[in-house]
Amino acid sequence: MAIFRASDIRQFSNVELQEQLDKLKIELIQHNGKVSAGGSTENPGRIRELRRTIARMMTEQNQRRAV
């Protein structure tokens, strides 16, 4: 799954934004599951990127609701 920047996120429709957000959340859960089981991920920095991208998407959703 790709990491999206704010400019990319703004171009998504509401449905696309929710779908991508759900996919990223599932990926984050999988990575966190590996770590909590005592393993390690191939790319530990990916967890940070996922959290930040999820936050960007949630921010965009909240801004759209406020308007």
N, CA, C and O atoms as a Tripos MOL2 file, in Angstrom:
@<TRIPOS>MOLECULE
protein
  268   267    67     0     0
PROTEIN
NO_CHARGES

@<TRIPOS>ATOM
      1 N           0.8420   -1.1720    0.0000 N.3       1 MET1
      2 CA          0.0000    0.0000    0.0000 C.3       1 MET1
      3 C           0.8860    1.2330    0.0000 C.2       1 MET1
      4 O           1.9000    1.2940    0.6960 O.2       1 MET1
      5 N           0.4920    2.1860   -0.7760 N.am      2 ALA2
      6 CA          1.2750    3.4070   -0.9090 C.3       2 ALA2
      7 C           1.0350    4.3550    0.2600 C.2       2 ALA2
      8 O          -0.0100    4.3250    0.9110 O.2       2 ALA2
      9 N           2.0240    5.1850    0.5010 N.am      3 ILE3
     10 CA          1.8940    6.2510    1.4880 C.3       3 ILE3
     11 C           1.4530    7.4980    0.7210 C.2       3 ILE3
     12 O           2.0790    7.8760   -0.2700 O.2       3 ILE3
     13 N           0.3930    8.1240    1.1730 N.am      4 PHE4
     14 CA         -0.1730    9.2660    0.4740 C.3       4 PHE4
     15 C           0.2090   10.5700    1.1540 C.2       4 PHE4
     16 O           0.2870   10.6410    2.3810 O.2       4 PHE4
     17 N           0.4400   11.5710    0.3780 N.am      5 ARG5
     18 CA          0.6860   12.9240    0.8740 C.3       5 ARG5
     19 C          -0.6440   13.6690    0.9140 C.2       5 ARG5
     20 O          -1.6400   13.2140    0.3520 O.2       5 ARG5
     21 N          -0.6480   14.8040    1.5750 N.am      6 ALA6
     22 CA         -1.8870   15.5700    1.7610 C.3       6 ALA6
     23 C          -2.5010   15.9610    0.4210 C.2       6 ALA6
     24 O          -3.7220   15.9380    0.2690 O.2       6 ALA6
     25 N          -1.6700   16.3190   -0.5460 N.am      7 SER7
     26 CA         -2.1950   16.7160   -1.8540 C.3       7 SER7
     27 C          -2.8760   15.5420   -2.5510 C.2       7 SER7
     28 O          -3.8710   15.7290   -3.2510 O.2       7 SER7
     29 N          -2.3450   14.3350   -2.3630 N.am      8 ASP8
     30 CA         -2.9750   13.1490   -2.9440 C.3       8 ASP8
     31 C          -4.3080   12.8510   -2.2610 C.2       8 ASP8
     32 O          -5.2850   12.4830   -2.9130 O.2       8 ASP8
     33 N          -4.3310   13.0120   -0.9620 N.am      9 ILE9
     34 CA         -5.5260   12.6900   -0.1800 C.3       9 ILE9
     35 C          -6.6750   13.6150   -0.5410 C.2       9 ILE9
     36 O          -7.8250   13.1790   -0.5980 O.2       9 ILE9
     37 N          -6.3830   14.8790   -0.7850 N.am     10 ARG10
     38 CA         -7.4420   15.8420   -1.1270 C.3      10 ARG10
     39 C          -8.1430   15.4860   -2.4290 C.2      10 ARG10
     40 O          -9.2900   15.8830   -2.6380 O.2      10 ARG10
     41 N          -7.4800   14.7480   -3.3040 N.am     11 GLN11
     42 CA         -8.0540   14.3990   -4.6000 C.3      11 GLN11
     43 C          -9.0010   13.2010   -4.5310 C.2      11 GLN11
     44 O          -9.7470   12.9490   -5.4770 O.2      11 GLN11
     45 N          -8.9770   12.4580   -3.4160 N.am     12 PHE12
     46 CA         -9.8620   11.3040   -3.2590 C.3      12 PHE12
     47 C         -11.2940   11.7460   -3.0330 C.2      12 PHE12
     48 O         -11.5450   12.7940   -2.4400 O.2      12 PHE12
     49 N         -12.2330   10.9380   -3.5120 N.am     13 SER13
     50 CA        -13.6300   11.1580   -3.1410 C.3      13 SER13
     51 C         -13.8120   10.6270   -1.7310 C.2      13 SER13
     52 O         -12.9170    9.9790   -1.1870 O.2      13 SER13
     53 N         -14.9610   10.8970   -1.1390 N.am     14 ASN14
     54 CA        -15.2250   10.4380    0.2280 C.3      14 ASN14
     55 C         -15.1730    8.9140    0.3320 C.2      14 ASN14
     56 O         -14.6570    8.3720    1.3090 O.2      14 ASN14
     57 N         -15.7030    8.2310   -0.6690 N.am     15 VAL15
     58 CA        -15.7270    6.7680   -0.6570 C.3      15 VAL15
     59 C         -14.3130    6.2130   -0.7920 C.2      15 VAL15
     60 O         -13.9240    5.3050   -0.0570 O.2      15 VAL15
     61 N         -13.5470    6.7620   -1.7340 N.am     16 GLU16
     62 CA        -12.1640    6.3130   -1.9250 C.3      16 GLU16
     63 C         -11.3260    6.5640   -0.6770 C.2      16 GLU16
     64 O         -10.5020    5.7350   -0.2890 O.2      16 GLU16
     65 N         -11.5450    7.7020   -0.0630 N.am     17 LEU17
     66 CA        -10.8030    8.0510    1.1380 C.3      17 LEU17
     67 C         -11.0720    7.0340    2.2520 C.2      17 LEU17
     68 O         -10.1440    6.5920    2.9290 O.2      17 LEU17
     69 N         -12.3290    6.6690    2.4380 N.am     18 GLN18
     70 CA        -12.6790    5.6950    3.4740 C.3      18 GLN18
     71 C         -12.0920    4.3170    3.1590 C.2      18 GLN18
     72 O         -11.6080    3.6300    4.0580 O.2      18 GLN18
     73 N         -12.1340    3.9120    1.8870 N.am     19 GLU19
     74 CA        -11.5860    2.6070    1.4990 C.3      19 GLU19
     75 C         -10.0790    2.5460    1.7670 C.2      19 GLU19
     76 O          -9.5870    1.5690    2.3310 O.2      19 GLU19
     77 N          -9.3530    3.5860    1.3640 N.am     20 GLN20
     78 CA         -7.9130    3.6170    1.5690 C.3      20 GLN20
     79 C          -7.5800    3.6520    3.0640 C.2      20 GLN20
     80 O          -6.6220    3.0180    3.5060 O.2      20 GLN20
     81 N          -8.3620    4.3810    3.8230 N.am     21 LEU21
     82 CA         -8.1520    4.4700    5.2630 C.3      21 LEU21
     83 C          -8.3300    3.1000    5.9140 C.2      21 LEU21
     84 O          -7.5390    2.7120    6.7730 O.2      21 LEU21
     85 N          -9.3540    2.3750    5.5110 N.am     22 ASP22
     86 CA         -9.5820    1.0360    6.0540 C.3      22 ASP22
     87 C          -8.4250    0.0940    5.7200 C.2      22 ASP22
     88 O          -7.9950   -0.6860    6.5690 O.2      22 ASP22
     89 N          -7.9230    0.1650    4.4870 N.am     23 LYS23
     90 CA         -6.8010   -0.6920    4.0890 C.3      23 LYS23
     91 C          -5.5520   -0.3870    4.9080 C.2      23 LYS23
     92 O          -4.8420   -1.2960    5.3380 O.2      23 LYS23
     93 N          -5.2930    0.8990    5.1190 N.am     24 LEU24
     94 CA         -4.1060    1.2760    5.8860 C.3      24 LEU24
     95 C          -4.2330    0.8540    7.3490 C.2      24 LEU24
     96 O          -3.2530    0.4310    7.9610 O.2      24 LEU24
     97 N          -5.4320    0.9680    7.9070 N.am     25 LYS25
     98 CA         -5.6350    0.5440    9.2910 C.3      25 LYS25
     99 C          -5.4040   -0.9590    9.4480 C.2      25 LYS25
    100 O          -4.8190   -1.3990   10.4370 O.2      25 LYS25
    101 N          -5.8590   -1.7380    8.4810 N.am     26 ILE26
    102 CA         -5.6450   -3.1870    8.5190 C.3      26 ILE26
    103 C          -4.1580   -3.5060    8.4370 C.2      26 ILE26
    104 O          -3.6630   -4.3670    9.1640 O.2      26 ILE26
    105 N          -3.4470   -2.8130    7.5540 N.am     27 GLU27
    106 CA         -2.0080   -3.0280    7.4330 C.3      27 GLU27
    107 C          -1.2870   -2.6730    8.7340 C.2      27 GLU27
    108 O          -0.3700   -3.3830    9.1480 O.2      27 GLU27
    109 N          -1.6910   -1.5890    9.3720 N.am     28 LEU28
    110 CA         -1.0780   -1.1860   10.6350 C.3      28 LEU28
    111 C          -1.3380   -2.2300   11.7210 C.2      28 LEU28
    112 O          -0.4450   -2.5370   12.5110 O.2      28 LEU28
    113 N          -2.5350   -2.7680   11.7650 N.am     29 ILE29
    114 CA         -2.8650   -3.8050   12.7440 C.3      29 ILE29
    115 C          -1.9890   -5.0400   12.5240 C.2      29 ILE29
    116 O          -1.5240   -5.6530   13.4840 O.2      29 ILE29
    117 N          -1.7660   -5.4010   11.2610 N.am     30 GLN30
    118 CA         -0.9240   -6.5550   10.9530 C.3      30 GLN30
    119 C           0.5170   -6.3280   11.4070 C.2      30 GLN30
    120 O           1.1330   -7.2190   11.9900 O.2      30 GLN30
    121 N           1.0490   -5.1450   11.1430 N.am     31 HIS31
    122 CA          2.4140   -4.8330   11.5600 C.3      31 HIS31
    123 C           2.5290   -4.8340   13.0820 C.2      31 HIS31
    124 O           3.4830   -5.3820   13.6350 O.2      31 HIS31
    125 N           1.5680   -4.2250   13.7520 N.am     32 ASN32
    126 CA          1.5930   -4.1870   15.2100 C.3      32 ASN32
    127 C           1.4350   -5.5820   15.8040 C.2      32 ASN32
    128 O           1.9920   -5.8780   16.8600 O.2      32 ASN32
    129 N           0.6790   -6.4330   15.1280 N.am     33 GLY33
    130 CA          0.5140   -7.8100   15.5890 C.3      33 GLY33
    131 C           1.8240   -8.5760   15.5370 C.2      33 GLY33
    132 O           2.1380   -9.3460   16.4440 O.2      33 GLY33
    133 N           2.5860   -8.3640   14.4760 N.am     34 LYS34
    134 CA          3.8900   -9.0260   14.3640 C.3      34 LYS34
    135 C           4.8220   -8.5800   15.4870 C.2      34 LYS34
    136 O           5.5070   -9.3960   16.1050 O.2      34 LYS34
    137 N           4.8340   -7.2900   15.7360 N.am     35 VAL35
    138 CA          5.7240   -6.7420   16.7620 C.3      35 VAL35
    139 C           5.3150   -7.2370   18.1450 C.2      35 VAL35
    140 O           6.1730   -7.6080   18.9450 O.2      35 VAL35
    141 N           4.0240   -7.2470   18.4350 N.am     36 SER36
    142 CA          3.5710   -7.6590   19.7620 C.3      36 SER36
    143 C           3.7700   -9.1570   19.9890 C.2      36 SER36
    144 O           3.8440   -9.6010   21.1350 O.2      36 SER36
    145 N           3.8580   -9.9430   18.9060 N.am     37 ALA37
    146 CA          4.0900  -11.3810   19.0310 C.3      37 ALA37
    147 C           5.5650  -11.6930   19.2310 C.2      37 ALA37
    148 O           5.9450  -12.8560   19.3700 O.2      37 ALA37
    149 N           6.3830  -10.6700   19.2460 N.am     38 GLY38
    150 CA          7.8070  -10.8670   19.4820 C.3      38 GLY38
    151 C           8.6340  -10.8680   18.2180 C.2      38 GLY38
    152 O           9.8540  -11.0140   18.2820 O.2      38 GLY38
    153 N           8.0090  -10.7110   17.0850 N.am     39 GLY39
    154 CA          8.7320  -10.6840   15.8220 C.3      39 GLY39
    155 C           9.1450   -9.2750   15.4730 C.2      39 GLY39
    156 O           9.0220   -8.3540   16.2800 O.2      39 GLY39
    157 N           9.6320   -9.1230   14.2720 N.am     40 SER40
    158 CA          9.9590   -7.7860   13.7950 C.3      40 SER40
    159 C           9.5110   -7.6720   12.3460 C.2      40 SER40
    160 O           9.4730   -8.6620   11.6150 O.2      40 SER40
    161 N           9.1810   -6.4810   11.9510 N.am     41 THR41
    162 CA          8.7530   -6.2460   10.5790 C.3      41 THR41
    163 C           9.9740   -6.0510    9.6990 C.2      41 THR41
    164 O          11.0690   -5.7920   10.1970 O.2      41 THR41
    165 N           9.7900   -6.1730    8.3980 N.am     42 GLU42
    166 CA         10.8880   -5.9710    7.4680 C.3      42 GLU42
    167 C          11.3540   -4.5200    7.4960 C.2      42 GLU42
    168 O          12.5440   -4.2350    7.3610 O.2      42 GLU42
    169 N          10.3950   -3.6040    7.6750 N.am     43 ASN43
    170 CA         10.7050   -2.1820    7.6430 C.3      43 ASN43
    171 C          10.0360   -1.5110    8.8490 C.2      43 ASN43
    172 O           8.8600   -1.1530    8.7780 O.2      43 ASN43
    173 N          10.7650   -1.3380    9.9420 N.am     44 PRO44
    174 CA         10.1580   -0.7570   11.1410 C.3      44 PRO44
    175 C           9.6520    0.6740   10.9390 C.2      44 PRO44
    176 O           8.7230    1.0960   11.6280 O.2      44 PRO44
    177 N          10.2380    1.4170   10.0190 N.am     45 GLY45
    178 CA          9.7960    2.7770    9.7540 C.3      45 GLY45
    179 C           8.4330    2.8320    9.0990 C.2      45 GLY45
    180 O           7.7830    3.8780    9.0880 O.2      45 GLY45
    181 N           8.0000    1.7150    8.5560 N.am     46 ARG46
    182 CA          6.7050    1.6460    7.8830 C.3      46 ARG46
    183 C           5.5590    1.9170    8.8680 C.2      46 ARG46
    184 O           4.5490    2.5140    8.4970 O.2      46 ARG46
    185 N           5.7180    1.4790   10.1190 N.am     47 ILE47
    186 CA          4.6710    1.6900   11.1260 C.3      47 ILE47
    187 C           4.4580    3.1890   11.3320 C.2      47 ILE47
    188 O           3.3200    3.6550   11.3960 O.2      47 ILE47
    189 N           5.5320    3.9250   11.4330 N.am     48 ARG48
    190 CA          5.4300    5.3820   11.6150 C.3      48 ARG48
    191 C           4.7690    6.0370   10.4060 C.2      48 ARG48
    192 O           3.9200    6.9160   10.5540 O.2      48 ARG48
    193 N           5.1660    5.6000    9.2020 N.am     49 GLU49
    194 CA          4.5670    6.1510    7.9810 C.3      49 GLU49
    195 C           3.0730    5.8520    7.9310 C.2      49 GLU49
    196 O           2.2800    6.7120    7.5480 O.2      49 GLU49
    197 N           2.6890    4.6540    8.3100 N.am     50 LEU50
    198 CA          1.2670    4.2890    8.3100 C.3      50 LEU50
    199 C           0.4730    5.1480    9.2830 C.2      50 LEU50
    200 O          -0.5950    5.6580    8.9430 O.2      50 LEU50
    201 N           1.0010    5.3080   10.5010 N.am     51 ARG51
    202 CA          0.2910    6.1290   11.4960 C.3      51 ARG51
    203 C           0.1110    7.5530   11.0020 C.2      51 ARG51
    204 O          -0.9570    8.1400   11.1690 O.2      51 ARG51
    205 N           1.1390    8.1050   10.4010 N.am     52 ARG52
    206 CA          1.0490    9.4930    9.9230 C.3      52 ARG52
    207 C           0.0820    9.6290    8.7510 C.2      52 ARG52
    208 O          -0.6620   10.6060    8.6690 O.2      52 ARG52
    209 N           0.0890    8.6580    7.8500 N.am     53 THR53
    210 CA         -0.8300    8.7070    6.7170 C.3      53 THR53
    211 C          -2.2720    8.5570    7.1870 C.2      53 THR53
    212 O          -3.1650    9.2350    6.6770 O.2      53 THR53
    213 N          -2.5040    7.6780    8.1490 N.am     54 ILE54
    214 CA         -3.8470    7.5150    8.7130 C.3      54 ILE54
    215 C          -4.2980    8.8260    9.3440 C.2      54 ILE54
    216 O          -5.4510    9.2260    9.1880 O.2      54 ILE54
    217 N          -3.4000    9.4930   10.0510 N.am     55 ALA55
    218 CA         -3.7440   10.7760   10.6740 C.3      55 ALA55
    219 C          -4.0780   11.8220    9.6210 C.2      55 ALA55
    220 O          -5.0160   12.6000    9.7980 O.2      55 ALA55
    221 N          -3.3290   11.8500    8.5350 N.am     56 ARG56
    222 CA         -3.6300   12.7970    7.4440 C.3      56 ARG56
    223 C          -5.0230   12.5470    6.8760 C.2      56 ARG56
    224 O          -5.7850   13.4830    6.6330 O.2      56 ARG56
    225 N          -5.3410   11.2790    6.6700 N.am     57 MET57
    226 CA         -6.6410   10.9360    6.0950 C.3      57 MET57
    227 C          -7.7800   11.2900    7.0520 C.2      57 MET57
    228 O          -8.8170   11.7990    6.6260 O.2      57 MET57
    229 N          -7.5900   11.0250    8.3180 N.am     58 MET58
    230 CA         -8.6320   11.3520    9.2970 C.3      58 MET58
    231 C          -8.8050   12.8660    9.4140 C.2      58 MET58
    232 O          -9.9230   13.3500    9.5910 O.2      58 MET58
    233 N          -7.7180   13.6050    9.3160 N.am     59 THR59
    234 CA         -7.8010   15.0640    9.3390 C.3      59 THR59
    235 C          -8.6070   15.5730    8.1560 C.2      59 THR59
    236 O          -9.4500   16.4590    8.3010 O.2      59 THR59
    237 N          -8.3420   15.0050    6.9810 N.am     60 GLU60
    238 CA         -9.0850   15.4110    5.7830 C.3      60 GLU60
    239 C         -10.5690   15.0780    5.9340 C.2      60 GLU60
    240 O         -11.4190   15.8820    5.5490 O.2      60 GLU60
    241 N         -10.8910   13.9230    6.4810 N.am     61 GLN61
    242 CA        -12.2950   13.5620    6.7020 C.3      61 GLN61
    243 C         -12.9730   14.5570    7.6350 C.2      61 GLN61
    244 O         -14.0900   15.0010    7.3720 O.2      61 GLN61
    245 N         -12.3020   14.9020    8.7120 N.am     62 ASN62
    246 CA        -12.8780   15.8600    9.6610 C.3      62 ASN62
    247 C         -13.0630   17.2450    9.0450 C.2      62 ASN62
    248 O         -14.0470   17.9240    9.3370 O.2      62 ASN62
    249 N         -12.1420   17.6620    8.2110 N.am     63 GLN63
    250 CA        -12.2770   18.9540    7.5500 C.3      63 GLN63
    251 C         -13.4490   18.9490    6.5890 C.2      63 GLN63
    252 O         -14.1570   19.9490    6.4720 O.2      63 GLN63
    253 N         -13.6630   17.8430    5.9000 N.am     64 ARG64
    254 CA        -14.7920   17.7570    4.9740 C.3      64 ARG64
    255 C         -16.1200   17.7770    5.7160 C.2      64 ARG64
    256 O         -17.0920   18.3510    5.2270 O.2      64 ARG64
    257 N         -16.1720   17.1570    6.8900 N.am     65 ARG65
    258 CA        -17.4080   17.1620    7.6750 C.3      65 ARG65
    259 C         -17.7210   18.5570    8.2050 C.2      65 ARG65
    260 O         -18.8880   18.9290    8.3210 O.2      65 ARG65
    261 N         -16.6930   19.3250    8.5240 N.am     66 ALA66
    262 CA        -16.8880   20.6620    9.0990 C.3      66 ALA66
    263 C         -17.4070   21.6400    8.0800 C.2      66 ALA66
    264 O         -18.0370   22.6330    8.4470 O.2      66 ALA66
    265 N         -17.1630   21.3910    6.8140 N.am     67 VAL67
    266 CA        -17.5720   22.3280    5.7670 C.3      67 VAL67
    267 C         -18.9790   22.1280    5.3550 C.2      67 VAL67
    268 O         -19.4740   22.8410    4.4810 O.2      67 VAL67
@<TRIPOS>BOND
     1     1     2 1
     2     2     3 1
     3     3     4 2
     4     3     5 am
     5     5     6 1
     6     6     7 1
     7     7     8 2
     8     7     9 am
     9     9    10 1
    10    10    11 1
    11    11    12 2
    12    11    13 am
    13    13    14 1
    14    14    15 1
    15    15    16 2
    16    15    17 am
    17    17    18 1
    18    18    19 1
    19    19    20 2
    20    19    21 am
    21    21    22 1
    22    22    23 1
    23    23    24 2
    24    23    25 am
    25    25    26 1
    26    26    27 1
    27    27    28 2
    28    27    29 am
    29    29    30 1
    30    30    31 1
    31    31    32 2
    32    31    33 am
    33    33    34 1
    34    34    35 1
    35    35    36 2
    36    35    37 am
    37    37    38 1
    38    38    39 1
    39    39    40 2
    40    39    41 am
    41    41    42 1
    42    42    43 1
    43    43    44 2
    44    43    45 am
    45    45    46 1
    46    46    47 1
    47    47    48 2
    48    47    49 am
    49    49    50 1
    50    50    51 1
    51    51    52 2
    52    51    53 am
    53    53    54 1
    54    54    55 1
    55    55    56 2
    56    55    57 am
    57    57    58 1
    58    58    59 1
    59    59    60 2
    60    59    61 am
    61    61    62 1
    62    62    63 1
    63    63    64 2
    64    63    65 am
    65    65    66 1
    66    66    67 1
    67    67    68 2
    68    67    69 am
    69    69    70 1
    70    70    71 1
    71    71    72 2
    72    71    73 am
    73    73    74 1
    74    74    75 1
    75    75    76 2
    76    75    77 am
    77    77    78 1
    78    78    79 1
    79    79    80 2
    80    79    81 am
    81    81    82 1
    82    82    83 1
    83    83    84 2
    84    83    85 am
    85    85    86 1
    86    86    87 1
    87    87    88 2
    88    87    89 am
    89    89    90 1
    90    90    91 1
    91    91    92 2
    92    91    93 am
    93    93    94 1
    94    94    95 1
    95    95    96 2
    96    95    97 am
    97    97    98 1
    98    98    99 1
    99    99   100 2
   100    99   101 am
   101   101   102 1
   102   102   103 1
   103   103   104 2
   104   103   105 am
   105   105   106 1
   106   106   107 1
   107   107   108 2
   108   107   109 am
   109   109   110 1
   110   110   111 1
   111   111   112 2
   112   111   113 am
   113   113   114 1
   114   114   115 1
   115   115   116 2
   116   115   117 am
   117   117   118 1
   118   118   119 1
   119   119   120 2
   120   119   121 am
   121   121   122 1
   122   122   123 1
   123   123   124 2
   124   123   125 am
   125   125   126 1
   126   126   127 1
   127   127   128 2
   128   127   129 am
   129   129   130 1
   130   130   131 1
   131   131   132 2
   132   131   133 am
   133   133   134 1
   134   134   135 1
   135   135   136 2
   136   135   137 am
   137   137   138 1
   138   138   139 1
   139   139   140 2
   140   139   141 am
   141   141   142 1
   142   142   143 1
   143   143   144 2
   144   143   145 am
   145   145   146 1
   146   146   147 1
   147   147   148 2
   148   147   149 am
   149   149   150 1
   150   150   151 1
   151   151   152 2
   152   151   153 am
   153   153   154 1
   154   154   155 1
   155   155   156 2
   156   155   157 am
   157   157   158 1
   158   158   159 1
   159   159   160 2
   160   159   161 am
   161   161   162 1
   162   162   163 1
   163   163   164 2
   164   163   165 am
   165   165   166 1
   166   166   167 1
   167   167   168 2
   168   167   169 am
   169   169   170 1
   170   170   171 1
   171   171   172 2
   172   171   173 am
   173   173   174 1
   174   174   175 1
   175   175   176 2
   176   175   177 am
   177   177   178 1
   178   178   179 1
   179   179   180 2
   180   179   181 am
   181   181   182 1
   182   182   183 1
   183   183   184 2
   184   183   185 am
   185   185   186 1
   186   186   187 1
   187   187   188 2
   188   187   189 am
   189   189   190 1
   190   190   191 1
   191   191   192 2
   192   191   193 am
   193   193   194 1
   194   194   195 1
   195   195   196 2
   196   195   197 am
   197   197   198 1
   198   198   199 1
   199   199   200 2
   200   199   201 am
   201   201   202 1
   202   202   203 1
   203   203   204 2
   204   203   205 am
   205   205   206 1
   206   206   207 1
   207   207   208 2
   208   207   209 am
   209   209   210 1
   210   210   211 1
   211   211   212 2
   212   211   213 am
   213   213   214 1
   214   214   215 1
   215   215   216 2
   216   215   217 am
   217   217   218 1
   218   218   219 1
   219   219   220 2
   220   219   221 am
   221   221   222 1
   222   222   223 1
   223   223   224 2
   224   223   225 am
   225   225   226 1
   226   226   227 1
   227   227   228 2
   228   227   229 am
   229   229   230 1
   230   230   231 1
   231   231   232 2
   232   231   233 am
   233   233   234 1
   234   234   235 1
   235   235   236 2
   236   235   237 am
   237   237   238 1
   238   238   239 1
   239   239   240 2
   240   239   241 am
   241   241   242 1
   242   242   243 1
   243   243   244 2
   244   243   245 am
   245   245   246 1
   246   246   247 1
   247   247   248 2
   248   247   249 am
   249   249   250 1
   250   250   251 1
   251   251   252 2
   252   251   253 am
   253   253   254 1
   254   254   255 1
   255   255   256 2
   256   255   257 am
   257   257   258 1
   258   258   259 1
   259   259   260 2
   260   259   261 am
   261   261   262 1
   262   262   263 1
   263   263   264 2
   264   263   265 am
   265   265   266 1
   266   266   267 1
   267   267   268 2
@<TRIPOS>SUBSTRUCTURE
     1 MET1         2 RESIDUE 1 A MET
     2 ALA2         6 RESIDUE 1 A ALA
     3 ILE3        10 RESIDUE 1 A ILE
     4 PHE4        14 RESIDUE 1 A PHE
     5 ARG5        18 RESIDUE 1 A ARG
     6 ALA6        22 RESIDUE 1 A ALA
     7 SER7        26 RESIDUE 1 A SER
     8 ASP8        30 RESIDUE 1 A ASP
     9 ILE9        34 RESIDUE 1 A ILE
    10 ARG10       38 RESIDUE 1 A ARG
    11 GLN11       42 RESIDUE 1 A GLN
    12 PHE12       46 RESIDUE 1 A PHE
    13 SER13       50 RESIDUE 1 A SER
    14 ASN14       54 RESIDUE 1 A ASN
    15 VAL15       58 RESIDUE 1 A VAL
    16 GLU16       62 RESIDUE 1 A GLU
    17 LEU17       66 RESIDUE 1 A LEU
    18 GLN18       70 RESIDUE 1 A GLN
    19 GLU19       74 RESIDUE 1 A GLU
    20 GLN20       78 RESIDUE 1 A GLN
    21 LEU21       82 RESIDUE 1 A LEU
    22 ASP22       86 RESIDUE 1 A ASP
    23 LYS23       90 RESIDUE 1 A LYS
    24 LEU24       94 RESIDUE 1 A LEU
    25 LYS25       98 RESIDUE 1 A LYS
    26 ILE26      102 RESIDUE 1 A ILE
    27 GLU27      106 RESIDUE 1 A GLU
    28 LEU28      110 RESIDUE 1 A LEU
    29 ILE29      114 RESIDUE 1 A ILE
    30 GLN30      118 RESIDUE 1 A GLN
    31 HIS31      122 RESIDUE 1 A HIS
    32 ASN32      126 RESIDUE 1 A ASN
    33 GLY33      130 RESIDUE 1 A GLY
    34 LYS34      134 RESIDUE 1 A LYS
    35 VAL35      138 RESIDUE 1 A VAL
    36 SER36      142 RESIDUE 1 A SER
    37 ALA37      146 RESIDUE 1 A ALA
    38 GLY38      150 RESIDUE 1 A GLY
    39 GLY39      154 RESIDUE 1 A GLY
    40 SER40      158 RESIDUE 1 A SER
    41 THR41      162 RESIDUE 1 A THR
    42 GLU42      166 RESIDUE 1 A GLU
    43 ASN43      170 RESIDUE 1 A ASN
    44 PRO44      174 RESIDUE 1 A PRO
    45 GLY45      178 RESIDUE 1 A GLY
    46 ARG46      182 RESIDUE 1 A ARG
    47 ILE47      186 RESIDUE 1 A ILE
    48 ARG48      190 RESIDUE 1 A ARG
    49 GLU49      194 RESIDUE 1 A GLU
    50 LEU50      198 RESIDUE 1 A LEU
    51 ARG51      202 RESIDUE 1 A ARG
    52 ARG52      206 RESIDUE 1 A ARG
    53 THR53      210 RESIDUE 1 A THR
    54 ILE54      214 RESIDUE 1 A ILE
    55 ALA55      218 RESIDUE 1 A ALA
    56 ARG56      222 RESIDUE 1 A ARG
    57 MET57      226 RESIDUE 1 A MET
    58 MET58      230 RESIDUE 1 A MET
    59 THR59      234 RESIDUE 1 A THR
    60 GLU60      238 RESIDUE 1 A GLU
    61 GLN61      242 RESIDUE 1 A GLN
    62 ASN62      246 RESIDUE 1 A ASN
    63 GLN63      250 RESIDUE 1 A GLN
    64 ARG64      254 RESIDUE 1 A ARG
    65 ARG65      258 RESIDUE 1 A ARG
    66 ALA66      262 RESIDUE 1 A ALA
    67 VAL67      266 RESIDUE 1 A VAL
